[in-house]
Amino acid sequence: MRTLGLILATATPQTVWTAKRFAVGPPPSRFPELPDPTTPGQLNKALLDHFFPGEPPVFRDTILVPFANCHELGAEEISRALACSSPSSAPGPNMTPNSVWKRVHRAAPHIIQNLLAPLVSYGSHSLTLKKADGIVLDKPGKPSYDSPSSFRVIVLLQTFSKILERIMNSRLSCVARASRLLNPHQCRSLAGLSASDAITTFSHEVRTLQMAQSKVSPLFLDIKAGFDNVNPSTLCGMLQTKGVNRYLVSWTRSFLSGRTCRLRYQGSPRIFAPVSVGTPQGSPISPLLFVIYVSRLHSEFPMGLTLSYVDHFGLTAFSTSYRRTIQLLQRHYAKLKARGSRPGVSFSIPKTELIRWRTNRDRGLISRALVHLDGSVFKPKDEVRWLGYWFTPSMATTPHFTKPLAKAQAAFVAVKSLSPPGMGLPPFVCHRLASSLLFPIISYGADVFTPTCHMLRKLAAFWHKVQR
């Protein structure tokens, strides 16, 4: 308990979950017990086929030549990339944490620079850096664990590879702005385009349309297995069409092909096997490559707006009646579906949600017109959660703050249980833990939504209770 107290005394929102794991202990690991495989090799292959479906891209071993128009790699670029690396990030197969590379670069900056400079100038990503570990974890609460769907995989990439990926991400971001690789209504992956920016734009457009007395309805869509379905050839073709530097195109093609993964679970053979991953999970450059890949889905929408945040799309249509608005949404969805069929992008119908915005002037009967998409029918909901923000038909902010407040109150009870009267953690430790854990919860969304006076009093009362 004394060691736990020392950890909690210096807890921050980033380290508080480490303290939780220390206090609760690791969860029991479950061995994948699939009915059909009879050998460790067959079990490993069954899991690989489930987590990484599809044929791996063909890796062609070509003679590499340096690109003449490649920008020279500098020590400052490496320093900026290492500054963004978390020292606590789990390492991949080489088991070398980021803290080691930071110390190496401080002691001898030329070492990393000499190792990465040829990869940049030749537009290539080494096969050694494309190896990854896949940690197989069970999904809690499943009735049985005899199916691959009862497990999930966390991919750990080489930490040294992530240094180069961050450098190339920075360079491609600059090119994406200059070459208009992205649509102005796409958020994420570029500096200054966060979830709050997407929600602010979304709310502003809705209120502007309502002021014109239009009937507004949004349809929220999720791309199905988006990152896994990126085709390297199609993506590189898009980059070439936009005139992206040849060494960046060559490096992207090399980075996405020839990847191998080694699954790690109890009893696994731990052998590397070629996999089809689209854009690798956990890579610093994967979100940018993905939003470039789906930028074609943003087409002209005369009576509406298409806004996206990585693989989350929000279609907003407006008209003089809700029935006409529904027709516009269905028509634009069909257009999106057709545009996405060529690059292999589809939407997850079960995750689709519909809501209808209403104002105080809308005193008439509530329209019950339904949206029909791919044989499924969607009714308008009273509450919808998009990008972590809760929306209601009246655009009220109280539901958004009520739900995080309930979560914070439940977490506060758990924190108080760590320090019963006369024993447990010191009060100052509990106070620091509660402040670090609870404030980010109740303040999420305050940069966009303004709570009502009644909600402010509730939040203030709870926070005063925490401070006491």
Buried (B, 14 or more C-beta within 10 A) or exposed (E): EEEBBEBBBEBEEEBBEEBBEEEEEEEEEBEBEBEEBEEEEEBBBBBBEBBBEBEBBEBEEEEBEEBEEBEEBEEEBBBEBBEEBEEEBBBBBBEBBBBBBBEBBEEEBEEBBEBBBEBBBBBBBBEEBBBBBBEBBBEEEEEEBEBBEBBEBEBBBBBBBBBBBBBBBBBBBEBBEEBEBBBEBBBBBBEEBBBBBBBBBBBEBBEEBBEEEBBBBBBBBBBBBBBBBBBBEEBBBBBEEBEBBBBBBBBBBBBBBBBBBBBBBEEBEEEBBBBBBBBBBBBBBBBBBBBBBBBBBBEEBEBBBBBBBBBBBBBBBBBEEBEBBBBBBBBBBEBBBEBBEEBBBBBEBEEBBBBBBBBEEBEEEEBEBEBEBEEEEBEBBEBBBBBEBBBBBBBBBBBBBBBBBEEBBEBBEEBEEBBEEEEBBEEEBBBBBBBBBBBEBBBBBBEBBEBEEEBEEBBEEBBEEBEE
